[in-house]
């Protein structure tokens, strides 16, 4: 393929017929390696013609779409993906899904360009040149970097609010769009489970998935972790009992959490304190789930779409809140989604995020921001909760949000232990610097991160939460 090389390590989710990668067109002129799932691949097959396809692989939809219509048509794909394609005629295309659910990095140096799913895959001398490949873009040597889609779709007409409250029809639409997203992501020839924290978002995903499987004579598997007596563990147990799932849990110790920190930082390639605190129990959760299933659904993205974060209560202006919702959705790719993908793939597990289906995003962004504002004394994500009245016990449907690192007990274990490793003088030397280190705990994580990725430019590769 000229001066291009492709490499891939594959996690098999479906029983493929000739679907080993690299995939290639019938004439052998174009080859592709890809990571992720294309949920509407059957629609793409029909639009192109089934005779053009040689396998059942969903990733072949991307290959044939490029061959048939060119890379500008990639906006027709629904799913999570990162791939590179190369042709014998010198063609080359790299692309990443619009939300950035699947990771992709690139580096340009001395006239050459390299791509990888992890920063650690680059040779040491290339690390200073590594940057996150932007979601919703493709790159080719001829066209350069081209946007083919956005995380928040273009041309969305907002729903005009008729008063401060919302009609029942909006609740129906909210429920149906999420049900559609969850059910579309149940595809595969292997069992699909759910990460169940006992919070609203994961419990709703579990409720929909459990119903879908029950109709097919199957039982959903759910997974939870936490320290003994932690709120998430207790709530997840109750949700699993109500939904009649095959529930698995891991009661971890402080030693388990502290022992895994360095490995977790290496795996997620990040040092943001809030992210690491949630990634530690997530890493254990993935290890637990990987013993039983190959695919899990998670509740990622609901807070971004429905304004579920505590700080957003302070944003009274609807236009400002809408802008913040869009900003957080567009920033997911190098924060929450980076953790979500890495901790699962480290254990040979695929995580799917139905709240971040572009139909759900498009619908959620259309909702007037004033319907998302939580008044004093009112629970966040009220619209989402009311849309699923009767799907969960009332105490779980209206359970107050807590960050996964807090609800699972990780914050109690990690914060003081990691902070004790750093002196006041060491922190003073970092605060206010270009890295924006905010706490002793974060500085401890940063040192672990830097030890693995010497030379990487933080500003070109990582996002940061507003608070540590």
LINBEL-V555414 format. One record per residue. SS is DSSP state (H for helix, E for strand, - for the rest). Layout:
# LINBEL-V555414
ss->{SS/SS}
This chain:
# LINBEL-V555414
ss->{-/-/-/-/-/-/-/-/-/-/-/-/-/-/-/-/-/-/-/-/-/-/E/E/-/-/-/-/-/E/E/E/E/E/E/E/E/E/-/-/H/H/H/H/H/H/H/H/-/H/H/H/-/-/-/-/-/-/-/H/H/H/H/H/H/H/H/H/H/-/H/H/H/H/H/H/-/-/E/E/E/E/E/E/E/E/E/-/-/-/-/E/E/E/E/E/-/-/-/-/-/-/-/-/E/E/E/E/E/-/-/E/E/E/E/E/-/-/H/H/H/-/-/H/H/H/H/H/H/E/E/E/-/-/-/-/E/E/E/E/-/-/-/E/E/E/E/-/-/-/-/-/-/-/-/-/-/-/-/-/-/-/-/-/-/-/-/H/H/H/H/H/H/H/H/H/H/H/H/H/H/H/H/H/-/-/-/-/-/-/-/E/E/E/E/-/-/-/-/H/H/H/H/H/H/H/H/H/H/H/H/H/H/H/-/-/-/-/-/-/E/E/E/E/E/E/-/-/-/-/H/H/H/H/H/H/H/H/H/H/H/H/H/-/-/E/E/E/E/E/E/-/-/H/H/H/H/H/H/H/H/H/H/H/H/H/H/H/-/-/-/-/H/H/H/H/H/H/H/H/H/H/H/H/H/H/H/H/H/-/-/-/-/-/E/E/E/-/-/-/-/H/H/H/H/H/-/-/-/H/H/H/H/H/-/-/-/H/H/H/H/H/H/H/H/H/H/H/H/H/-/H/H/H/-/H/H/H/H/H/H/H/H/H/H/-/-/-/-/E/E/E/-/H/H/H/-/H/H/H/H/H/H/H/H/H/-/-/H/H/H/-/-/-/-/-/-/-/-/-/-/H/H/H/H/H/H/-/-/-/-/-/-/H/H/H/H/-/-/-/-/-/-/H/H/H/H/-/-/H/H/H/H/H/H/H/H/H/H/-/-/-/-/H/H/H/H/H/-/-/-/-/-/-/-/-/-/-/-/H/H/H/H/H/H/H/H/H/H/H/H/H/-/-/-/-/-/H/H/H/H/-/-/-/-/-/-/-}
